Amino acid sequence: MNNIEEINALIAQARATGDRLRAVALWRQVIDRDPRQAEALNAIANWHLSLGQADIARPLLARAVAEDPGQAVLHFNLATADGALGRFTDALKSLDTALAIDPYLVQALFHKATLLQRMGRETESAMIYRNYLDCMPPQLRDDPRMAAMVQQAQTAIDADNEKLRAIITEQVGDTAPSPRVAEAIDILTGRATLQIQRPTFLTVPGLPAIPYFDEAQFPWLRQLEAGTEAVLGELHELLNGDPDEEFEPYIARPAGTPVNQWGELNHSRRWSAFHLWLNGVRQDGNCARCPRTAALVEGLPRIAVPDRAPNAFFSVLRAGTRIPPHTGVTNMRATIHLGLIIPSGCGFRVGNETRHWQRGSAWAFDDTIEHEAWNDSDQDRIILIVDGWNPFLDAAEGQALSRLLTAHDRHNGRAPGWAERIV
C-alpha cells in the first residue's frame, strides 16, 4: 500500500468510527503522513476546542484554512478559536469570510451577532441577529435544541427595537398623526406584524387591507344597533328552549375533508349557529321564530350573491372556547358583528388590533385578514353576524362579482356556499 492509499484508508476509518478518541488518533496519523490535510487539521482542532484548548486549536485551524480556503466551516471554526481567545477583530474577519462563501451559514451569523454584542456594538449585533432568524429554516427554528439561541437573538432584537422606538418618539412625538402611522411604527419596532388579506377562495385585487372598517363607511350600523333589544328578546326565547336543538355546529366538514385548524371545533357545539340566512337562502322557519330580527336584517344593505350570500346568524361561542386564527373566503365582503350576550373574558383580534364586544355595539371587519376569537369566561358569548359588501366596491363591481361567482358555480356544476368554504 502506497502513502496515498494508506492516508485514504486512515481517513475512511476516522470518518466511520463512532469513537471520538480513536478518530482523533487516526486523524493524527493522517497528519503524520500528510501535514496539509485540512480535514484532519480541522478534526483535531475541534477536539481541542471541545476541551477548551483554543490556543492549541487556533494554529491547526489557521493551517487548515490556508490549505482549503474555500471551506466556510473552516473559517467559522477559526473564528470560534479566535473568539475564545479574545481576538474579536480576527474572529469577525473570519466570520465575514465564511459568510461571503456561504451567506446562509446560520452558525456564523449567530456567532457574529454574539461577538458584536460582547464588543458593545449592540445595534450591529441586533441587525445580524435579525438576519440569523430570517435565514433559519422553519424546522431548525422550531427545534427545541435551538430554543436558547433563538431566545437570545429575540431578546437582543427586542431591546434594540425599544431603543429605536425611543428615537422615533423623539422625532415623531408621543402620538402618531394617524392610526396607520402608529401601526407603521409598531411594525418597524417589532410590536406588530404586517397584516395582509389572505382570502381562501376569491381575491379582489386592489382592495385595501383594513382590519376594522371605518364606521363612517357603514352608517347603517346605527340602525342595526337600535334593534338590539328586539333581537335580544327573540334570542332569549330561543335560549329558553334546548340550545343543542336550536343551534347547529358552525364547523361541519364532511368526512374525508381536511379540517386543518378546525379539528377541535369540527361538528362541535362549542361554536354553533342559528341561521336566519344561509348561503343566500332565507331560512323561513328560523326567520318565523325571530320575525323582528329577520325584518331588521332584511332592512340592511347586505351583500347579495345567489347561493352564497348573505349569511346572517346568531353565533354562540361556549364558555372556555377559542376560535383559532384563520382567514375568510373573499375580500369582496365585510363581516358585521353585533354584540348581544357578552360576558367578561371575551375578545376578538383582527390583524394587530384586539377588541372586546359590547352589548348593542356593532363593527365591520375584513375577515380575510387573520382573526381569532376567545371566550375565557364561564358563560356563553352570543353575537349576531351579518354579511355586507366591502365598502370599497361600487355597485357595478358588486354586480359583476356576483355574476362572476354564478358563472363559477355553473361551470363547476354546484353552488358550494361560503359556509362550506371557511377553511
Buried (B, 14 or more C-beta within 10 A) or exposed (E): EEEEEBBEEBBEBBEEBEEEEEBBBBBBBBBEBBEEBBBBBBBBBBBBBEEEBBEBBBEBBBBBBEBBEEBBBBBBBBBBBBBBBEBBEBBBBBBBBBBEBBEEBBBBBBBBBBBBBEBEBBEBBBBBBBBBBEBBEEEEBEEEEBEEBBEBBBEBBEEBBEEBBEEBBEEEEEEBEEEEEBBBBBBEBBBBEEBEBBBBBBBBEEBEBBBBBEEEBBEBBEBBBEBBEBBBEBBEEBBEEEBEEBBBBBBBBEEEEEEEBBEBBBEBBBBBBBBBBBBBBBBEEBBEBBEEBBEBBBEBEBBBBBBBBBBBBBBBBBBEBBBEEBBBBBBBBBBBBBBBBBBEBBBBBBBBBEBEBEBBBBBBBBBBBBBBBBBBBEBBBBBBBBBBBBBBBEEEBBEEBBEBBBEBBEEEEEBBBBBBBBB
